[in-house]
Amino acid sequence: MEKYLNYVRQLPCVVCKNTSRSQAAHVRYLGICGIGLKPDDTKFTVPLCDKCHKEQHAYNDGEKTEQSAEEKWWRTKDINPEKITTMLYEVFFKFGMPGALYVASDYIKVAGKVGVGTWKS
């Protein structure tokens, strides 16, 4: 599913909105993961810049598992990655490229603001 991952990499960072090349970051607490395992590429990835991606993996607030620490990290950003991953997936398969880039980019620009893609919305 390299086309999907390339689509995610072309989007702005969902956290800081940086428009330089993003990485397709796995949201591990949403899918099956563990040593040597990672969640599904198409359903559990979001665009993160290098800085935010490193921060996502490095975050540890005394949580017992990597998954619970990661969920807490997303909550500190007030971004619900499950809503973001669902939107990215649906838009890609509905519009294809390049239409999905326009729709998803506009969504990401407001994610975490005005109640879009947050834990409260």
Residue frames as a rotation matrix with the C-alpha (Angstrom) as fourth column:
MET 1
0.564 0.826 0.000 0.00
0.826 -0.564 0.000 0.00
0.000 0.000 -1.000 0.00
GLU 2
-0.435 -0.879 -0.195 2.85
0.846 -0.474 0.246 2.33
-0.308 -0.058 0.949 -0.90
LYS 3
-0.430 0.346 0.834 0.48
0.478 -0.696 0.535 4.75
0.766 0.629 0.134 -2.73
TYR 4
0.676 0.728 -0.110 -1.42
0.444 -0.284 0.850 5.33
0.587 -0.624 -0.515 0.49
LEU 5
0.387 -0.610 -0.691 1.75
0.822 -0.112 0.559 5.92
-0.418 -0.784 0.458 2.52
ASN 6
-0.646 -0.608 0.462 3.01
0.757 -0.585 0.291 8.38
0.093 0.538 0.838 -0.12
TYR 7
0.093 0.793 0.602 -0.30
0.400 -0.584 0.707 10.23
0.912 0.176 -0.371 0.17
VAL 8
0.823 0.210 -0.527 0.11
0.560 -0.145 0.816 10.50
0.094 -0.967 -0.237 3.96
ARG 9
-0.045 -0.954 -0.296 3.72
0.903 -0.165 0.397 11.69
-0.428 -0.249 0.869 3.56
GLN 10
-0.549 -0.141 0.824 2.60
0.660 -0.678 0.324 14.58
0.512 0.722 0.466 1.33
LEU 11
0.523 0.838 0.156 0.29
0.493 -0.446 0.747 16.01
0.695 -0.313 -0.647 3.98
PRO 12
-0.037 -0.511 0.859 1.25
-0.526 -0.721 -0.451 18.60
0.850 -0.469 -0.242 6.60
CYS 13
-0.853 -0.310 -0.420 2.15
0.206 0.540 -0.816 17.43
0.479 -0.783 -0.397 10.09
VAL 14
0.089 0.989 -0.117 -1.08
0.470 0.062 0.880 16.90
0.878 -0.133 -0.460 12.00
VAL 15
0.275 -0.040 -0.960 0.45
0.956 -0.095 0.278 18.30
-0.103 -0.995 0.012 15.21
CYS 16
-0.223 -0.495 -0.840 2.52
0.463 -0.812 0.356 21.37
-0.858 -0.310 0.410 14.29
LYS 17
0.764 0.643 -0.043 1.14
0.202 -0.303 -0.931 21.88
-0.612 0.703 -0.362 10.74
ASN 18
-0.194 -0.914 -0.356 4.69
-0.402 -0.257 0.879 21.91
-0.895 0.314 -0.317 9.30
THR 19
0.773 0.576 -0.266 4.36
-0.432 0.171 -0.885 21.55
-0.465 0.799 0.382 5.54
SER 20
-0.220 -0.873 -0.435 7.80
-0.975 0.201 0.091 20.08
0.008 0.444 -0.896 4.88
ARG 21
-0.188 0.144 -0.971 7.91
-0.449 0.867 0.216 16.38
0.874 0.477 -0.098 4.03
SER 22
0.256 0.393 0.883 6.03
-0.964 0.170 0.204 14.41
-0.070 -0.904 0.422 6.68
GLN 23
-0.890 -0.419 -0.179 6.57
-0.415 0.908 -0.060 10.83
0.188 0.021 -0.982 7.75
ALA 24
0.146 0.917 -0.372 3.77
-0.459 0.396 0.796 8.26
0.877 0.054 0.478 7.80
ALA 25
-0.739 -0.446 0.505 3.73
-0.612 0.132 -0.780 7.68
0.281 -0.885 -0.370 11.54
HIS 26
-0.338 0.600 -0.725 1.98
0.288 0.799 0.528 4.64
0.896 -0.030 -0.443 12.97
VAL 27
-0.099 0.415 0.905 -0.45
-0.901 -0.423 0.096 5.25
0.422 -0.806 0.415 15.80
ARG 28
-0.721 -0.412 -0.557 0.51
-0.270 0.907 -0.322 2.14
0.639 -0.082 -0.765 17.70
TYR 29
-0.888 0.363 0.281 -2.06
-0.207 0.231 -0.951 2.20
-0.410 -0.903 -0.130 20.46
LEU 30
-0.039 0.931 -0.363 -4.90
-0.915 -0.179 -0.361 1.98
-0.401 0.319 0.859 17.92
GLY 31
0.515 0.211 -0.831 -3.81
-0.696 0.669 -0.261 -1.27
0.501 0.713 0.491 16.31
ILE 32
0.967 -0.250 -0.043 -2.17
0.243 0.864 0.441 -4.59
-0.073 -0.437 0.897 17.04
CYS 33
0.461 -0.875 0.148 1.42
-0.469 -0.382 -0.796 -3.97
0.753 0.298 -0.587 18.00
GLY 34
0.912 -0.327 0.249 4.23
-0.082 0.449 0.890 -5.32
-0.403 -0.832 0.382 20.05
ILE 35
-0.049 -0.998 -0.038 7.79
-0.391 -0.016 0.920 -6.39
-0.919 0.060 -0.390 19.50
GLY 36
-0.865 -0.411 0.288 8.29
0.109 0.407 0.907 -6.73
-0.490 0.816 -0.307 15.77
LEU 37
-0.198 0.871 0.449 4.68
0.978 0.204 0.036 -5.78
-0.061 0.446 -0.893 15.01
LYS 38
-0.939 0.025 -0.344 3.16
-0.011 -0.999 -0.042 -2.56
-0.345 -0.036 0.938 13.79
PRO 39
-0.048 0.999 -0.021 -0.41
0.050 -0.019 -0.999 -1.47
-0.998 -0.049 -0.049 13.07
ASP 40
0.268 0.303 0.915 -1.93
0.884 0.300 -0.359 -1.59
-0.383 0.905 -0.187 9.59
ASP 41
-0.740 -0.672 0.004 -0.33
0.598 -0.655 0.462 0.97
-0.308 0.344 0.887 7.25
THR 42
-0.659 0.494 0.567 -3.60
0.340 -0.477 0.810 2.16
0.671 0.727 0.146 5.75
LYS 43
0.365 0.928 -0.071 -5.75
0.465 -0.115 0.878 2.47
0.806 -0.354 -0.474 8.84
PHE 44
0.826 -0.053 -0.561 -3.36
0.546 -0.169 0.820 3.61
-0.138 -0.984 -0.111 11.55
THR 45
-0.321 -0.942 0.096 -0.96
0.943 -0.309 0.123 6.18
-0.086 0.130 0.988 10.06
VAL 46
0.841 0.472 -0.265 -0.90
0.458 -0.881 -0.115 9.95
-0.288 -0.025 -0.957 10.32
PRO 47
0.378 -0.739 0.558 1.46
0.491 -0.351 -0.797 12.56
0.785 0.575 0.231 8.90
LEU 48
0.880 -0.232 -0.414 4.03
0.290 -0.428 0.856 13.78
-0.376 -0.873 -0.310 11.43
CYS 49
0.659 -0.751 0.025 7.12
-0.517 -0.478 -0.710 15.88
0.545 0.455 -0.704 10.77
ASP 50
0.019 -0.758 -0.652 10.43
0.209 0.640 -0.739 14.41
0.978 -0.122 0.171 11.93
LYS 51
-0.761 -0.343 0.551 10.43
-0.382 -0.450 -0.807 16.43
0.525 -0.825 0.211 15.18
CYS 52
-0.004 0.855 0.519 6.87
-1.000 -0.018 0.023 15.46
0.030 -0.518 0.855 16.19
HIS 53
0.629 0.193 -0.753 7.42
-0.334 0.942 -0.037 11.83
0.702 0.275 0.657 15.17
LYS 54
-0.396 -0.840 -0.370 10.48
0.157 0.335 -0.929 11.59
0.905 -0.426 -0.001 17.41
GLU 55
-0.694 0.209 0.689 8.53
-0.685 -0.486 -0.542 13.25
0.221 -0.849 0.481 20.22
GLN 56
0.402 0.903 -0.154 5.67
-0.838 0.431 0.336 10.75
0.370 -0.006 0.929 19.74
HIS 57
0.477 -0.269 -0.836 8.06
0.103 0.962 -0.251 7.81
0.873 0.034 0.487 20.20
ALA 58
-0.558 -0.828 -0.050 10.08
0.195 -0.071 -0.978 9.39
0.807 -0.556 0.201 23.02
TYR 59
-0.117 0.569 0.814 7.13
-0.747 -0.590 0.306 10.45
0.654 -0.572 0.494 25.17
ASN 60
-0.186 0.095 -0.978 7.04
0.522 0.853 -0.017 8.66
0.832 -0.514 -0.208 28.49
ASP 61
-0.174 0.241 0.955 5.13
-0.630 -0.773 0.080 10.05
0.757 -0.588 0.286 31.41
GLY 62
-0.669 -0.177 0.722 5.58
-0.717 0.408 -0.565 7.13
-0.194 -0.896 -0.400 33.77
GLU 63
0.446 0.872 -0.201 3.12
-0.894 0.423 -0.149 4.96
-0.045 0.246 0.968 31.88
LYS 64
0.189 -0.329 0.925 3.60
-0.362 0.853 0.377 1.20
-0.913 -0.406 0.042 32.10
THR 65
0.132 -0.094 0.987 3.31
0.749 0.662 -0.037 0.55
-0.650 0.744 0.158 28.38
GLU 66
-0.874 -0.486 -0.004 4.38
0.324 -0.590 0.740 2.34
-0.362 0.645 0.673 25.22
GLN 67
-0.471 0.767 0.435 0.79
0.680 0.001 0.733 2.28
0.562 0.641 -0.522 24.01
SER 68
0.486 0.700 -0.524 -0.65
0.874 -0.368 0.318 4.09
0.030 -0.612 -0.790 27.04
ALA 69
-0.197 -0.624 -0.756 2.18
0.482 -0.733 0.479 6.65
-0.854 -0.271 0.445 26.95
GLU 70
-0.911 -0.135 0.391 1.48
0.413 -0.312 0.856 7.28
0.006 0.941 0.340 23.27
GLU 71
0.008 0.982 0.186 -2.23
0.844 -0.107 0.526 7.79
0.536 0.153 -0.830 23.87
LYS 72
0.432 0.095 -0.897 -1.39
0.752 -0.586 0.300 10.26
-0.498 -0.804 -0.325 26.62
TRP 73
-0.661 -0.723 -0.202 0.96
0.431 -0.586 0.686 12.11
-0.615 0.366 0.698 24.24
TRP 74
-0.645 0.497 0.580 -1.88
0.573 -0.188 0.798 12.53
0.506 0.847 -0.163 21.72
ARG 75
0.401 0.843 -0.359 -4.14
0.877 -0.240 0.415 13.77
0.264 -0.482 -0.836 24.48
THR 76
-0.040 -0.482 -0.875 -1.58
0.625 -0.695 0.355 16.45
-0.779 -0.533 0.329 25.44
LYS 77
-0.952 -0.299 0.066 -1.86
0.218 -0.510 0.832 17.68
-0.216 0.806 0.551 21.85
ASP 78
-0.226 0.966 -0.125 -5.69
-0.246 -0.180 -0.952 17.54
-0.943 -0.184 0.278 22.00
ILE 79
-0.234 0.139 -0.962 -5.70
-0.965 0.085 0.247 15.57
0.116 0.987 0.114 18.76
ASN 80
0.295 0.410 0.863 -7.62
-0.441 0.860 -0.258 12.34
-0.848 -0.304 0.434 18.42
PRO 81
-0.616 -0.667 -0.420 -5.56
-0.659 0.143 0.739 10.31
-0.433 0.731 -0.527 15.94
GLU 82
-0.601 0.467 0.649 -8.34
0.472 0.862 -0.184 7.79
-0.646 0.196 -0.738 15.45
LYS 83
0.520 0.806 -0.284 -10.52
0.271 -0.470 -0.840 10.49
-0.810 0.360 -0.463 13.91
ILE 84
0.166 -0.556 -0.815 -7.63
-0.772 -0.588 0.244 11.67
-0.614 0.588 -0.526 11.75
THR 85
-0.812 -0.530 0.245 -6.70
-0.290 0.730 0.619 8.19
-0.506 0.432 -0.747 10.51
THR 86
-0.189 0.835 0.516 -10.34
0.618 0.510 -0.598 7.42
-0.763 0.206 -0.613 9.71
MET 87
0.638 0.426 -0.642 -10.74
-0.122 -0.767 -0.630 10.64
-0.761 0.480 -0.438 7.73
LEU 88
-0.208 -0.812 -0.545 -7.47
-0.796 -0.184 0.577 10.13
-0.569 0.554 -0.608 5.82
TYR 89
-0.799 -0.073 0.597 -8.44
0.113 0.957 0.268 6.58
-0.591 0.282 -0.756 4.90
GLU 90
0.118 0.957 0.264 -11.98
0.622 0.136 -0.771 7.47
-0.774 0.255 -0.579 3.78
VAL 91
0.558 0.058 -0.828 -10.89
-0.386 -0.865 -0.320 10.50
-0.735 0.499 -0.460 1.75
PHE 92
-0.505 -0.836 -0.215 -8.13
-0.630 0.186 0.754 8.59
-0.591 0.516 -0.620 -0.04
PHE 93
-0.821 0.179 0.542 -10.39
0.363 0.896 0.255 5.77
-0.440 0.406 -0.801 -1.13
LYS 94
0.289 0.953 -0.088 -13.26
0.556 -0.242 -0.795 8.11
-0.779 0.180 -0.600 -2.03
PHE 95
0.799 0.052 -0.599 -11.38
-0.282 -0.848 -0.449 10.73
-0.531 0.528 -0.663 -4.04
GLY 96
0.603 -0.694 0.393 -8.07
0.798 0.533 -0.282 9.10
-0.014 0.484 0.875 -4.97
MET 97
-0.211 -0.752 -0.625 -5.13
0.521 -0.627 0.579 11.29
-0.827 -0.203 0.524 -5.83
PRO 98
-0.734 -0.674 0.082 -4.80
0.381 -0.508 -0.773 14.28
0.563 -0.536 0.629 -6.11
GLY 99
0.070 0.871 0.486 -8.29
-0.124 -0.476 0.871 15.11
0.990 -0.122 0.075 -4.81
ALA 100
0.645 0.175 -0.743 -7.64
0.616 0.456 0.642 13.46
0.451 -0.873 0.186 -1.47
LEU 101
-0.414 -0.883 -0.223 -4.61
0.877 -0.321 -0.357 15.71
0.244 -0.344 0.907 -0.88
TYR 102
-0.618 0.228 0.753 -6.73
-0.063 -0.968 0.241 18.85
0.784 0.101 0.613 -1.10
VAL 103
0.468 0.883 0.026 -9.48
-0.165 0.058 0.985 17.60
0.868 -0.465 0.173 1.18
ALA 104
0.568 -0.292 -0.769 -7.12
0.752 0.564 0.341 16.04
0.334 -0.772 0.540 3.75
SER 105
-0.544 -0.824 0.161 -4.73
0.701 -0.551 -0.452 19.05
0.461 -0.133 0.877 3.79
ASP 106
-0.300 0.516 0.802 -7.60
-0.311 -0.848 0.429 21.40
0.902 -0.121 0.415 4.58
TYR 107
0.739 0.586 -0.333 -8.80
0.061 0.434 0.899 19.09
0.671 -0.684 0.285 7.36
ILE 108
0.221 -0.749 -0.625 -5.33
0.926 0.361 -0.106 18.82
0.305 -0.556 0.773 8.90
LYS 109
-0.533 -0.430 0.729 -4.87
0.286 -0.902 -0.323 22.60
0.796 0.037 0.604 8.88
VAL 110
-0.050 0.601 0.798 -7.73
-0.701 -0.590 0.401 22.89
0.712 -0.539 0.450 11.38
ALA 111
0.378 0.149 -0.914 -7.16
0.350 0.891 0.290 19.61
0.857 -0.429 0.285 13.27
GLY 112
-0.306 -0.440 -0.844 -6.86
0.933 0.036 -0.357 20.33
0.187 -0.897 0.400 16.96
LYS 113
-0.982 0.100 -0.163 -8.49
-0.069 -0.980 -0.187 23.72
-0.178 -0.172 0.969 16.43
VAL 114
-0.476 0.869 -0.134 -12.14
-0.874 -0.450 0.184 24.65
0.099 0.205 0.974 16.37
GLY 115
0.036 0.543 0.839 -13.05
-0.708 0.607 -0.362 21.22
-0.706 -0.581 0.406 17.68
VAL 116
0.701 0.167 -0.693 -12.00
-0.673 0.476 -0.566 19.29
0.235 0.864 0.446 14.56
GLY 117
0.362 -0.564 -0.742 -10.34
-0.008 0.795 -0.607 15.94
0.932 0.226 0.283 15.18
THR 118
-0.461 -0.500 0.733 -10.06
-0.721 -0.271 -0.638 16.58
0.517 -0.823 -0.236 18.89
TRP 119
-0.939 0.106 -0.326 -11.04
0.266 0.825 -0.498 14.35
0.216 -0.555 -0.803 21.80
LYS 120
-0.659 0.703 -0.268 -14.05
-0.035 -0.385 -0.922 16.54
-0.752 -0.598 0.278 22.45
SER 121
-0.288 0.568 -0.771 -15.50
-0.911 -0.410 0.039 16.57
-0.294 0.714 0.636 18.93
